[in-house]
Amino acid sequence: SKNFKPVRKIFKHGGIIREAYINIQLSSHYELKNEEFILEQVNDMEKAITEFRDSGKKYLKTLKTTHNEIEGDLETITDEQVNEFYKSQLEQIAVTLSSNQFNEALHDARKKIKTLVYNRKVAATALEGNLDLNHNYLDKLQGQIGDWHDTILAIQLFSAPNLNAKPVITRIKRQHTRLQRSISKLSADFWKRTVYADK
């Protein structure tokens, strides 16, 4: 929607902060010994944070304006619609996991799982008696897929010409393989393990 275009710009600005933060976290986690790179990321993050903070009032005004523009178009969602949404999302996730392919579709499935998990309290009343979800299982699964995706980002980051940290990359690739095995086991019988807790 065109109404969300200004909001997307805010998220894009926040993404600059997030990217630098992730690079710092990955460097720490995999013990990258490159002070120049780490300092560069810290400086980039601090600069972006300052700019974001300075734009705070403008961003809040943008969010309020967008909210006012779409508020009149929002409709009440029925319990049945909530249930249909959850079932549809779970079916899409199940199809992706059943292919056992480690690609961007798996990362998209993780986003869907996070949406279901993060909205569990809001959706609880609508789902009661219809879908008894094992949120602990879903949270564990999305966490492992997130860790797997982080290894892809780390390999890309540390393969850059200015870093080319081959020993670090070797360690990450081993972890990457372990996570793929773990995800394959954890995602087996997804539907049964998701809908019937502790089964």
Contact map, one row per residue, 1 for C-alpha under 8 A:
1111100000000000000000000000000000000000000000000000000000000000000000000000000000000000000000000000000000000000000000000000000000000000000000000000000000000000000000000000000000000000000000000000000
1111100000000000000000000000000000000000000000000000000000000000000000000000000000000000000000000000000000000000000000000000000000000000000000000000000000000000000000000000000000000000000000000000000
1111110000000000000000000000000000000000000000000000000000000000010011000000000000000000000000000000000000000000000000000000000000000000000000000000000000000000000000000000000000000000000000000000000
1111111100000000000000000000000000000000000000000000000000000000010000000000000000000000000000000000000000000000000000000000000000000000000000000000000000000000000000000000000000000000000000000000000
1111111110000000000000000000000000000000000000000000000000000000000000000000000000000000000000000000000000000000000000000000000000000000000000000000000000000000000000000000000000000000000000000000000
0011111111000000000000000000000000000000000000000000000000000100000000000000000000000000000000000000000000000000000000000000000000000000000000000000000000000000000000000000000000000000000000000000000
0001111111100000000000000000000000000000000000000000000000000110010000000000000000000000000000000000000000000000000000000000000000000000000000000000000000000000000000000000000000000000000000000000000
0001111111110000000000000000000000000000000000000000000000000000000000000000000000000000000000000000000000000000000000000000000000000000000000000000000000000000000000000000000000000000000000000000000
0000111111111000000000000000000000000000000000000000000000000000000000000000000000000000000000000000000000000000000000000000000000000000000000000000000000000000000000000000000000000000000000000000000
0000011111111100000000000000000000000000000000000000000000100000000000000000000000000000000000000000000000000000000000000000000000000000000000000000000000000000000000000000000000000000000000000000000
0000001111111110000000000000000000000000000000000000000000000000000000000000000000000000000000000000000000000000000000000000000000000000000000000000000000000000000000000000000000000000000000000000000
0000000111111111000000000000000000000000000000000000000000000000000000000000000000000000000000000000000000000000000000000000000000000000000000000000000000000000000000000000000000000000000000000000000
0000000011111111100000000000000000000000000000010001000000000000000000000000000000000000000000000000000000000000000000000000000000000000000000000000000000000000000000000000000000000000000000000000000
0000000001111111110000000000000000000000000000010001000000000000000000000000000000000000000000000000000000000000000000000000000000000000000000000000000000000000000000000000000000000000000000000000000
0000000000111111111000000000000000000000000000000000000000000000000000000000000000000000000000000000000000000000000000000000000000000000000000000000000000000000000000000000000000000000000000000000000
0000000000011111111100000000000000000000000010010000000000000000000000000000000000000000000000000000000000000000000000000000000000000000000000000000000000000000000000000000000000000000000000000000000
0000000000001111111110000000000000000000000111011000000000000000000000000000000000000000000000000000000000000000000000000000000000000000000000000000000000000000000000000000000000000000000000000000000
0000000000000111111111000000000000000000000010000000000000000000000000000000000000000000000000000000000000000000000000000000000000000000000000000000000000000000000000000000000000000000000000000000000
0000000000000011111111100000000000000000000000000000000000000000000000000000000000000000000000000000000000000000000000000000000000000000000000000000000000000000000000000000000000000000000000000000000
0000000000000001111111110000000000000000110110000000000000000000000000000000000000000000000000000000000000000000000000000000000000000000000000000000000000000000000000000000000000000000000000000000000
0000000000000000111111111000000000000000110010000000000000000000000000000000000000000000000000000000000000000000000000000000000000000000000000000000000000000000000000000000000000000000000000000000000
0000000000000000011111111100000000000000000000000000000000000000000000000000000000000000000000000000000000000000000000000000000000000000000000000000000000000000000000000000000000000000000000000000000
0000000000000000001111111110000000000000100000000000000000000000000000000000000000000000000000000000000000000000000000000000000000000000000000000000000001001000000000000000000000000000000000000000000
0000000000000000000111111111000000000100110000000000000000000000000000000000000000000000000000000000000000000000000000000000000000000000000000000000000000000000000000000000000000000000000000000000000
0000000000000000000011111111100000000000000000000000000000000000000000000000000000000000000000000000000000000000000000000000000000000000000000000000000000000000000000000000000000000000000000000000000
0000000000000000000001111111110000000000000000000000000000000000000000000000000000000000000000000000000000000000000000000000000000000000000000000000000001000000000000000000000000000000000000000000000
0000000000000000000000111111111110000100000000000000000000000000000000000000000000000000000000000000000000000000000000000000000000000000000000000000000000000000000000000000000000000000000000000000000
0000000000000000000000011111111100000000000000000000000000000000000000000000000000000000000000000000000000000000000000000000000000000000000000000000000000000000000000000000000000000000000000000000000
0000000000000000000000001111111100000000000000000000000000000000000000000000000000000000000000000000000000000000000000000000000000000000000000000000000000000000000000000000000000000000000000000000000
0000000000000000000000000111111100000000000000000000000000000000000000000000000000000000000000000000000000000000000000000000000000000000000000000000000000000000000000010001000000000000000000000000000
0000000000000000000000000011111110000000000000000000000000000000000000000000000000000000000000000000000000000000000000000000000000000000000000000000000000000000000000010000000000000000000000000000000
0000000000000000000000000011111111000000000000000000000000000000000000000000000000000000000000000000000000000000000000000000000000000000000000000000000000000000000010010000000000000000000000000000000
0000000000000000000000000010001111100000000000000000000000000000000000000000000000000000000000000000000000000000000000000000000000000000000000000000000000000000000000000000000000000000000000000000000
0000000000000000000000000000000111111100000000000000000000000000000000000000000000000000000000000000000000000000000000000000000000000000000000000000000000000000001000000000000000000000000000000000000
0000000000000000000000000000000011111110000000000000000000000000000000000000000000000000000000000000000000000000000000000000000000000000000000000000000000000000000000000000000000000000000000000000000
0000000000000000000000000000000001111111000000000000000000000000000000000000000000000000000000000000000000000000000000000000000000000000000000000000000000000000000000000000000000000000000000000000000
0000000000000000000000000000000001111111100000000000000000000000000000000000000000000000000000000000000000000000000000000000000000000000000000000000000000000000000000000000000000000000000000000000000
0000000000000000000000010010000001111111110000000000000000000000000000000000000000000000000000000000000000000000000000000000000000000000000000000000000000000000000000000000000000000000000000000000000
0000000000000000000000000000000000111111111000000000000000000000000000000000000000000000000000000000000000000000000000000000000000000000000000000000000000000000000000000000000000000000000000000000000
0000000000000000000000000000000000011111111100000000000000000000000000000000000000000000000000000000000000000000000000000000000000000000000000000000000000000000000000000000000000000000000000000000000
0000000000000000000110110000000000001111111110000000000000000000000000000000000000000000000000000000000000000000000000000000000000000000000000000000000000000000000000000000000000000000000000000000000
0000000000000000000110010000000000000111111111000000000000000000000000000000000000000000000000000000000000000000000000000000000000000000000000000000000000000000000000000000000000000000000000000000000
0000000000000000000000000000000000000011111111100000000000000000000000000000000000000000000000000000000000000000000000000000000000000000000000000000000000000000000000000000000000000000000000000000000
0000000000000000100100000000000000000001111111110000000000000000000000000000000000000000000000000000000000000000000000000000000000000000000000000000000000000000000000000000000000000000000000000000000
0000000000000001110110000000000000000000111111111000000000000000000000000000000000000000000000000000000000000000000000000000000000000000000000000000000000000000000000000000000000000000000000000000000
0000000000000000100000000000000000000000011111111100000000000000000000000000000000000000000000000000000000000000000000000000000000000000000000000000000000000000000000000000000000000000000000000000000
0000000000000000000000000000000000000000001111111110000000000000000000000000000000000000000000000000000000000000000000000000000000000000000000000000000000000000000000000000000000000000000000000000000
0000000000001101100000000000000000000000000111111111000000000000000000000000000000000000000000000000000000000000000000000000000000000000000000000000000000000000000000000000000000000000000000000000000
0000000000000000100000000000000000000000000011111111100000000000000000000000000000000000000000000000000000000000000000000000000000000000000000000000000000000000000000000000000000000000000000000000000
0000000000000000000000000000000000000000000001111111110000000000000000000000000000000000000000000000000000000000000000000000000000000000000000000000000000000000000000000000000000000000000000000000000
0000000000000000000000000000000000000000000000111111111000000000000000000000000000000000000000000000000000000000000000000000000000000000000000000000000000000000000000000000000000000000000000000000000
0000000000001100000000000000000000000000000000011111111100000000000000000000000000000000000000000000000000000000000000000000000000000000000000000000000000000000000000000000000000000000000000000000000
0000000000000000000000000000000000000000000000001111111100000000000000000000000000000000000000000000000000000000000000000000000000000000000000000000000000000000000000000000000000000000000000000000000
0000000000000000000000000000000000000000000000000111111110000000000000000000000000000000000000000000000000000000000000000000000000000000000000000000000000000000000000000000000000000000000000000000000
0000000000000000000000000000000000000000000000000011111111100000000000000000000000000000000000000000000000000000000000000000000000000000000000000000000000000000000000000000000000000000000000000000000
0000000000000000000000000000000000000000000000000001111111110000000000000000000000000000000000000000000000000000000000000000000000000000000000000000000000000000000000000000000000000000000000000000000
0000000000000000000000000000000000000000000000000000011111111000000000000000000000000000000000000000000000000000000000000000000000000000000000000000000000000000000000000000000000000000000000000000000
0000000000000000000000000000000000000000000000000000001111111100000000000000000000000000000000000000000000000000000000000000000000000000000000000000000000000000000000000000000000000000000000000000000
0000000001000000000000000000000000000000000000000000001111111110000000000000000000000000000000000000000000000000000000000000000000000000000000000000000000000000000000000000000000000000000000000000000
0000000000000000000000000000000000000000000000000000000111111111000000000000000000000000000000000000000000000000000000000000000000000000000000000000000000000000000000000000000000000000000000000000000
0000000000000000000000000000000000000000000000000000000011111111100000000000000000000000000000000000000000000000000000000000000000000000000000000000000000000000000000000000000000000000000000000000000
0000011000000000000000000000000000000000000000000000000001111111110000000000000000000000000000000000000000000000000000000000000000000000000000000000000000000000000000000000000000000000000000000000000
0000001000000000000000000000000000000000000000000000000000111111111000000000000000000000000000000000000000000000000000000000000000000000000000000000000000000000000000000000000000000000000000000000000
0000000000000000000000000000000000000000000000000000000000011111111100000000000000000000000000000000000000000000000000000000000000000000000000000000000000000000000000000000000000000000000000000000000
0000000000000000000000000000000000000000000000000000000000001111111110000000000000000000000000000000000000000000000000000000000000000000000000000000000000000000000000000000000000000000000000000000000
0011001000000000000000000000000000000000000000000000000000000111111111000000000000000000000000000000000000000000000000000000000000000000000000000000000000000000000000000000000000000000000000000000000
0000000000000000000000000000000000000000000000000000000000000011111111100000000000000000000000000000000000000000000000000000000000000000000000000000000000000000000000000000000000000000000000000000000
0000000000000000000000000000000000000000000000000000000000000001111111110000000000000000000000000000000000000000000000000000000000000000000000000000000000000000000000000000000000000000000000000000000
0010000000000000000000000000000000000000000000000000000000000000111111110000000000000000000000000000000000000000000000000000000000000000000000000000000000000000000000000000000000000000000000000000000
0010000000000000000000000000000000000000000000000000000000000000011111111100000000000000000000000000000000000000000000000000000000000000000000000000000000000000000000000000000000000000000000000000000
0000000000000000000000000000000000000000000000000000000000000000001111111100000000000000000000000000000000000000000000000000000000000000000000000000000000000000000000000000000000000000000000000000000
0000000000000000000000000000000000000000000000000000000000000000000111111100000000000000000000000000000000000000000000000000000000000000000000000000000000000000000000000000000000000000000000000000000
0000000000000000000000000000000000000000000000000000000000000000000001111110000000000000000000000000000000000000000000000000000000000000000000000000000000000000000000000000000000000000000000000000000
0000000000000000000000000000000000000000000000000000000000000000000001111111000000000000000000000000000000000000000000000000000000000000000000000000000000000000000000000000000000000000000000000000000
0000000000000000000000000000000000000000000000000000000000000000000000001111100000000000000000000000000000000000000000000000000000000000000000000000000000000000000000000000000000000000000000000000000
0000000000000000000000000000000000000000000000000000000000000000000000000111110000000000000000000000000000000000000000000000000000000000000000000000000000000000000000000000000000000000000000000000000
0000000000000000000000000000000000000000000000000000000000000000000000000011111011000000000000000000000000000000000000000000000000000000000000000000000000000000000000000000000000000000000000000000000
0000000000000000000000000000000000000000000000000000000000000000000000000001111111000000000000000000000000000000000000000000010000000000000000000000000000000000000000000000000000000000000000000000000
0000000000000000000000000000000000000000000000000000000000000000000000000000111111100000000000000000000000000000000000000000111000000000000000000000000000000000000000000000000000000000000000000000000
0000000000000000000000000000000000000000000000000000000000000000000000000000011111110000000000000000000000000000000000000000010000000000000000000000000000000000000000000000000000000000000000000000000
0000000000000000000000000000000000000000000000000000000000000000000000000000111111111000000000000000000000000000000000000000000000000000000000000000000000000000000000000000000000000000000000000000000
0000000000000000000000000000000000000000000000000000000000000000000000000000111111111100000000000000000000000000000000000010011000000000000000000000000000000000000000000000000000000000000000000000000
0000000000000000000000000000000000000000000000000000000000000000000000000000001111111110000000000000000000000000000000000000011001100000000000000000000000000000000000000000000000000000000000000000000
0000000000000000000000000000000000000000000000000000000000000000000000000000000111111111000000000000000000000000000000000000000000000000000000000000000000000000000000000000000000000000000000000000000
0000000000000000000000000000000000000000000000000000000000000000000000000000000011111111100000000000000000000000000000000000000000000000000000000000000000000000000000000000000000000000000000000000000
0000000000000000000000000000000000000000000000000000000000000000000000000000000001111111110000000000000000000000000100000000000000000000000000000000000000000000000000000000000000000000000000000000000
0000000000000000000000000000000000000000000000000000000000000000000000000000000000111111111000000000000000000000000000000000000000000000000000000000000000000000000000000000000000000000000000000000000
0000000000000000000000000000000000000000000000000000000000000000000000000000000000011111111100000000000000000000000000000000000000000000000000000000000000000000000000000000000000000000000000000000000
0000000000000000000000000000000000000000000000000000000000000000000000000000000000001111111110000000000000000001000000000000000000000000000000000000000000000000000000000000000000000000000000000000000
0000000000000000000000000000000000000000000000000000000000000000000000000000000000000111111111000000000000000000100000000000000000000000000000000000000000000000000000000000000000000000000000100000000
0000000000000000000000000000000000000000000000000000000000000000000000000000000000000011111111100000000000000000000000000000000000000000000000000000000000000000000000000000000000000000000000000000000
0000000000000000000000000000000000000000000000000000000000000000000000000000000000000001111111110000000000001000000000000000000000000000000000000000000000000000000000000000000000000000000000000000000
0000000000000000000000000000000000000000000000000000000000000000000000000000000000000000111111111000000000001001100000000000000000000000000000000000000000000000000000000000000000000000000000000000000
0000000000000000000000000000000000000000000000000000000000000000000000000000000000000000011111111100000000000000000000000000000000000000000000000000000000000000000000000000000000000000000001100000000
0000000000000000000000000000000000000000000000000000000000000000000000000000000000000000001111111110000000000000000000000000000000000000000000000000000000000000000000000000000000000000000000000000000
0000000000000000000000000000000000000000000000000000000000000000000000000000000000000000000111111111100011001000000000000000000000000000000000000000000000000000000000000000000000000000000000000000000
0000000000000000000000000000000000000000000000000000000000000000000000000000000000000000000011111111100001001000000000000000000000000000000000000000000000000000000000000000000000000000001001000000000
0000000000000000000000000000000000000000000000000000000000000000000000000000000000000000000001111111000000000000000000000000000000000000000000000000000000000000000000000000000000000000001100000000000
0000000000000000000000000000000000000000000000000000000000000000000000000000000000000000000000111111100000000000000000000000000000000000000000000000000000000000000000000000000000000000000000000000000
0000000000000000000000000000000000000000000000000000000000000000000000000000000000000000000000011111110000000000000000000000000000000000000000000000000000000000000000000000000000000001000000000000000
0000000000000000000000000000000000000000000000000000000000000000000000000000000000000000000000011011111001000000000000000000000000000000000000000000000000000000000000000000000000000000000000000000000
0000000000000000000000000000000000000000000000000000000000000000000000000000000000000000000000000001111111000000000000000000000000000000000000000000000000000000000000000000000000010000000000000000000
0000000000000000000000000000000000000000000000000000000000000000000000000000000000000000000000000000111111100000000000000000000000000000000000000000000000000000000000000000000000000000000000000000000
0000000000000000000000000000000000000000000000000000000000000000000000000000000000000000000000000000011111110000000000000000000000000000000000000000000000000000000000000000000000000000000000000000000
0000000000000000000000000000000000000000000000000000000000000000000000000000000000000000000000010000011111111000000000000000000000000000000000000000000000000000000000000000000000000000000000000000000
0000000000000000000000000000000000000000000000000000000000000000000000000000000000000000000000011000111111111100000000000000000000000000000000001000000000000000000000000000000000000000000000000000000
0000000000000000000000000000000000000000000000000000000000000000000000000000000000000000000000000000001111111110000000000000000000000000000000001100100000000000000000000000000000000000000000000000000
0000000000000000000000000000000000000000000000000000000000000000000000000000000000000000000000000000000111111111000000000000000000000000000000000000000000000000000000000000000000000000000000000000000
0000000000000000000000000000000000000000000000000000000000000000000000000000000000000000000110011000000011111111100000000000000000000000000000000000000000000000000000000000000000000000000000000000000
0000000000000000000000000000000000000000000000000000000000000000000000000000000000000000000000000000000001111111110000000000000000000000000001001100000000000000000000000000000000000000000000000000000
0000000000000000000000000000000000000000000000000000000000000000000000000000000000000000000000000000000000111111111000000000000000000000000001000000000000000000000000000000000000000000000000000000000
0000000000000000000000000000000000000000000000000000000000000000000000000000000000000000100010000000000000011111111100000000000000000000000000000000000000000000000000000000000000000000000000000000000
0000000000000000000000000000000000000000000000000000000000000000000000000000000000000000010010000000000000001111111110000000000000000000011001000000000000000000000000000000000000000000000000000000000
0000000000000000000000000000000000000000000000000000000000000000000000000000000000000000000000000000000000000111111111000000000000000000001001000000000000000000000000000000000000000000000000000000000
0000000000000000000000000000000000000000000000000000000000000000000000000000000000000000000000000000000000000011111111100000000000000000000000000000000000000000000000000000000000000000000000000000000
0000000000000000000000000000000000000000000000000000000000000000000000000000000000000100000000000000000000000001111111110000000000000000000000000000000000000000000000000000000000000000000000000000000
0000000000000000000000000000000000000000000000000000000000000000000000000000000000000000000000000000000000000000111111110000000000000010011000000000000000000000000000000000000000000000000000000000000
0000000000000000000000000000000000000000000000000000000000000000000000000000000000000000000000000000000000000000011111111000000000000000000000000000000000000000000000000000000000000000000000000000000
0000000000000000000000000000000000000000000000000000000000000000000000000000000000000000000000000000000000000000001111111110000000000000000000000000000000000000000000000000000000000000000000000000000
0000000000000000000000000000000000000000000000000000000000000000000000000000000000000000000000000000000000000000000111111111000000000000000000000000000000000000000000000000000000000000000000000000000
0000000000000000000000000000000000000000000000000000000000000000000000000000000000000000000000000000000000000000000001111111000000000000000000000000000000000000000000000000000000000000000000000000000
0000000000000000000000000000000000000000000000000000000000000000000000000000000000000000000000000000000000000000000000111111100000000000000000000000000000000000000000000000000000000000000000000000000
0000000000000000000000000000000000000000000000000000000000000000000000000000000001000000000000000000000000000000000000111111111000000000000000000000000000000000000000000000000000000000000000000000000
0000000000000000000000000000000000000000000000000000000000000000000000000000000000000000000000000000000000000000000000011111111100000000000000000000000000000000000000000000000000000000000000000000000
0000000000000000000000000000000000000000000000000000000000000000000000000000001000000000000000000000000000000000000000000111111100000000000000000000000000000000000000000000000000000000000000000000000
0000000000000000000000000000000000000000000000000000000000000000000000000000011101100000000000000000000000000000000000000011111100000000000000000000000000000000000000000000000000000000000000000000000
0000000000000000000000000000000000000000000000000000000000000000000000000000001001100000000000000000000000000000000000000011111111110000000000000000000000000000000000000000000000000000000000000000000
0000000000000000000000000000000000000000000000000000000000000000000000000000000000000000000000000000000000000000000000000001111111110000000000000000000000000000000000000000000000000000000000000000000
0000000000000000000000000000000000000000000000000000000000000000000000000000000000000000000000000000000000000000000000000000001111110000000000000000000000000000000000000000000000000000000000000000000
0000000000000000000000000000000000000000000000000000000000000000000000000000000000100000000000000000000000000000000000000000001111110000000000000000000000000000000000000000000000000000000000000000000
0000000000000000000000000000000000000000000000000000000000000000000000000000000000100000000000000000000000000000000000000000001111111000000000000000000000000000000000000000000000000000000000000010000
0000000000000000000000000000000000000000000000000000000000000000000000000000000000000000000000000000000000000000000000000000001111111100000000000000000000000000000000000000000000000000000000000011100
0000000000000000000000000000000000000000000000000000000000000000000000000000000000000000000000000000000000000000000000000000000000111110000000000000000000000000000000000000000000000000000000000111100
0000000000000000000000000000000000000000000000000000000000000000000000000000000000000000000000000000000000000000000000000000000000011111110000000000000000000000000000000000000000000000000000001111110
0000000000000000000000000000000000000000000000000000000000000000000000000000000000000000000000000000000000000000000010000000000000001111111000000000000000000000000000000000000000000000000000000100000
0000000000000000000000000000000000000000000000000000000000000000000000000000000000000000000000000000000000000000000000000000000000000111111100000000000000000000000000000000000000000000000000000000000
0000000000000000000000000000000000000000000000000000000000000000000000000000000000000000000000000000000000000000000000000000000000000111111110000000000000000000000000000000000000000000000000001100000
0000000000000000000000000000000000000000000000000000000000000000000000000000000000000000000000000000000000000000100010000000000000000111111111000000000000000000000000000000000000000000000000000100000
0000000000000000000000000000000000000000000000000000000000000000000000000000000000000000000000000000000000000000110010000000000000000011111111100000000000000000000000000000000000000000000000000000000
0000000000000000000000000000000000000000000000000000000000000000000000000000000000000000000000000000000000000000000000000000000000000001111111110000000000000000000000000000000000000000000000000000000
0000000000000000000000000000000000000000000000000000000000000000000000000000000000000000000000000000000000000000000000000000000000000000111111111000000000000000000000000000000000000010011000000000000
0000000000000000000000000000000000000000000000000000000000000000000000000000000000000000000000000000000000000110110000000000000000000000011111111100000000000000000000000000000000000000000000000000000
0000000000000000000000000000000000000000000000000000000000000000000000000000000000000000000000000000000000000000000000000000000000000000001111111110000000000000000000000000000000000000000000000000000
0000000000000000000000000000000000000000000000000000000000000000000000000000000000000000000000000000000000000000000000000000000000000000000111111111000000000000000000000000000000100110000000000000000
0000000000000000000000000000000000000000000000000000000000000000000000000000000000000000000000000000000001100100000000000000000000000000000011111111100000000000000000000000000000100010000000000000000
0000000000000000000000000000000000000000000000000000000000000000000000000000000000000000000000000000000000100100000000000000000000000000000001111111110000000000000000000000000000000000000000000000000
0000000000000000000000000000000000000000000000000000000000000000000000000000000000000000000000000000000000000000000000000000000000000000000000111111111000000000000000000000000000100000000000000000000
0000000000000000000000000000000000000000000000000000000000000000000000000000000000000000000000000000000000000000000000000000000000000000000000011111111100000000000000000000000100110000000000000000000
0000000000000000000000000000000000000000000000000000000000000000000000000000000000000000000000000000000000100000000000000000000000000000000000001111111110000000000000000000000000000000000000000000000
0000000000000000000000000000000000000000000000000000000000000000000000000000000000000000000000000000000000000000000000000000000000000000000000000111111111000000000000000000000000000000000000000000000
0000000000000000000000000000000000000000000000000000000000000000000000000000000000000000000000000000000000000000000000000000000000000000000000000011111111100000000000000001101100000000000000000000000
0000000000000000000000000000000000000000000000000000000000000000000000000000000000000000000000000000000000000000000000000000000000000000000000000001111111110000000000000000000100000000000000000000000
0000000000000000000000000000000000000000000000000000000000000000000000000000000000000000000000000000000000000000000000000000000000000000000000000000111111111000000000000000000000000000000000000000000
0000000000000000000000100100000000000000000000000000000000000000000000000000000000000000000000000000000000000000000000000000000000000000000000000000011111111100000000001001000000000000000000000000000
0000000000000000000000000000000000000000000000000000000000000000000000000000000000000000000000000000000000000000000000000000000000000000000000000000001111111110000000001001100000000000000000000000000
0000000000000000000000000000000000000000000000000000000000000000000000000000000000000000000000000000000000000000000000000000000000000000000000000000000111111111000000000000000000000000000000000000000
0000000000000000000000100000000000000000000000000000000000000000000000000000000000000000000000000000000000000000000000000000000000000000000000000000000011111111000000000000000000000000000000000000000
0000000000000000000000000000000000000000000000000000000000000000000000000000000000000000000000000000000000000000000000000000000000000000000000000000000001111111001111011000000000000000000000000000000
0000000000000000000000000000000000000000000000000000000000000000000000000000000000000000000000000000000000000000000000000000000000000000000000000000000000111111101111001000000000000000000000000000000
0000000000000000000000000000000000000000000000000000000000000000000000000000000000000000000000000000000000000000000000000000000000000000000000000000000000011111111100000000000000000000000000000000000
0000000000000000000000000000000000000000000000000000000000000000000000000000000000000000000000000000000000000000000000000000000000000000000000000000000000000011111100000000000000000000000000000000000
0000000000000000000000000000000000000000000000000000000000000000000000000000000000000000000000000000000000000000000000000000000000000000000000000000000000000001111100000000000000000000000000000000000
0000000000000000000000000000000001000000000000000000000000000000000000000000000000000000000000000000000000000000000000000000000000000000000000000000000000000111111110000000000000000000000000000000000
0000000000000000000000000000000000000000000000000000000000000000000000000000000000000000000000000000000000000000000000000000000000000000000000000000000000000111111111000000000000000000000000000000000
0000000000000000000000000000000100000000000000000000000000000000000000000000000000000000000000000000000000000000000000000000000000000000000000000000000000000110001111111000000000000000000000000000000
0000000000000000000000000000000000000000000000000000000000000000000000000000000000000000000000000000000000000000000000000000000000000000000000000000000000000110000111111100000000000000000000000000000
0000000000000000000000000000000000000000000000000000000000000000000000000000000000000000000000000000000000000000000000000000000000000000000000000000000000000000000011111110000000000000000000000000000
0000000000000000000000000000011100000000000000000000000000000000000000000000000000000000000000000000000000000000000000000000000000000000000000000000000000000100000011111111000000000000000000000000000
0000000000000000000000000000000000000000000000000000000000000000000000000000000000000000000000000000000000000000000000000000000000000000000000000000000001100110000011111111100000000000000000000000000
0000000000000000000000000000000000000000000000000000000000000000000000000000000000000000000000000000000000000000000000000000000000000000000000000000000000000000000001111111110000000000000000000000000
0000000000000000000000000000000000000000000000000000000000000000000000000000000000000000000000000000000000000000000000000000000000000000000000000000000000000000000000111111111000000000000000000000000
0000000000000000000000000000010000000000000000000000000000000000000000000000000000000000000000000000000000000000000000000000000000000000000000000000001001100000000000011111111100000000000000000000000
0000000000000000000000000000000000000000000000000000000000000000000000000000000000000000000000000000000000000000000000000000000000000000000000000000001000100000000000001111111110000000000000000000000
0000000000000000000000000000000000000000000000000000000000000000000000000000000000000000000000000000000000000000000000000000000000000000000000000000000000000000000000000111111111000000000000000000000
0000000000000000000000000000000000000000000000000000000000000000000000000000000000000000000000000000000000000000000000000000000000000000000000000000001000000000000000000011111111100000000000000000000
0000000000000000000000000000000000000000000000000000000000000000000000000000000000000000000000000000000000000000000000000000000000000000000000000001001100000000000000000001111111110000000000000000000
0000000000000000000000000000000000000000000000000000000000000000000000000000000000000000000000000000000000000000000000000000000000000000000000000000000000000000000000000000111111111000000000000000000
0000000000000000000000000000000000000000000000000000000000000000000000000000000000000000000000000000000000000000000000000000000000000000000000000000000000000000000000000000011111111100000000000000000
0000000000000000000000000000000000000000000000000000000000000000000000000000000000000000000000000000000000000000000000000000000000000000000000011011000000000000000000000000001111111110000000000000000
0000000000000000000000000000000000000000000000000000000000000000000000000000000000000000000000000000010000000000000000000000000000000000000000000001000000000000000000000000000111111111000000000000000
0000000000000000000000000000000000000000000000000000000000000000000000000000000000000000000000000000000000000000000000000000000000000000000000000000000000000000000000000000000011111111100000000000000
0000000000000000000000000000000000000000000000000000000000000000000000000000000000000000000000000000000000000000000000000000000000000000000000010000000000000000000000000000000001111111110000000000000
0000000000000000000000000000000000000000000000000000000000000000000000000000000000000000000000000000000000000000000000000000000000000000000010011000000000000000000000000000000000111111111000000000000
0000000000000000000000000000000000000000000000000000000000000000000000000000000000000000000000000001000000000000000000000000000000000000000000000000000000000000000000000000000000011111111100000000000
0000000000000000000000000000000000000000000000000000000000000000000000000000000000000000000000000000000000000000000000000000000000000000000000000000000000000000000000000000000000001111111100000000000
0000000000000000000000000000000000000000000000000000000000000000000000000000000000000000000000000000000000000000000000000000000000000000000010000000000000000000000000000000000000000111111101000000000
0000000000000000000000000000000000000000000000000000000000000000000000000000000000000000000000001100000000000000000000000000000000000000000010000000000000000000000000000000000000000011111111000000000
0000000000000000000000000000000000000000000000000000000000000000000000000000000000000000000000000100000000000000000000000000000000000000000000000000000000000000000000000000000000000001111111000000000
0000000000000000000000000000000000000000000000000000000000000000000000000000000000000000000000000000000000000000000000000000000000000000000000000000000000000000000000000000000000000000001111111000000
0000000000000000000000000000000000000000000000000000000000000000000000000000000000000000000001001000000000000000000000000000000000000000000000000000000000000000000000000000000000000000011111111100000
0000000000000000000000000000000000000000000000000000000000000000000000000000000000000000010001000000000000000000000000000000000000000000000000000000000000000000000000000000000000000000000011111110000
0000000000000000000000000000000000000000000000000000000000000000000000000000000000000000000000000000000000000000000000000000000000000000000000000000000000000000000000000000000000000000000011111111001
0000000000000000000000000000000000000000000000000000000000000000000000000000000000000000000000000000000000000000000000000000000000000100100000000000000000000000000000000000000000000000000011111111111
0000000000000000000000000000000000000000000000000000000000000000000000000000000000000000000000000000000000000000000000000000000000001110110000000000000000000000000000000000000000000000000001111111100
0000000000000000000000000000000000000000000000000000000000000000000000000000000000000000000000000000000000000000000000000000000000111100000000000000000000000000000000000000000000000000000000111111100
0000000000000000000000000000000000000000000000000000000000000000000000000000000000000000000000000000000000000000000000000000000000011100000000000000000000000000000000000000000000000000000000011111111
0000000000000000000000000000000000000000000000000000000000000000000000000000000000000000000000000000000000000000000000000000000000011100000000000000000000000000000000000000000000000000000000001111111
0000000000000000000000000000000000000000000000000000000000000000000000000000000000000000000000000000000000000000000000000000000000000100000000000000000000000000000000000000000000000000000000001001111
0000000000000000000000000000000000000000000000000000000000000000000000000000000000000000000000000000000000000000000000000000000000000000000000000000000000000000000000000000000000000000000000011001111
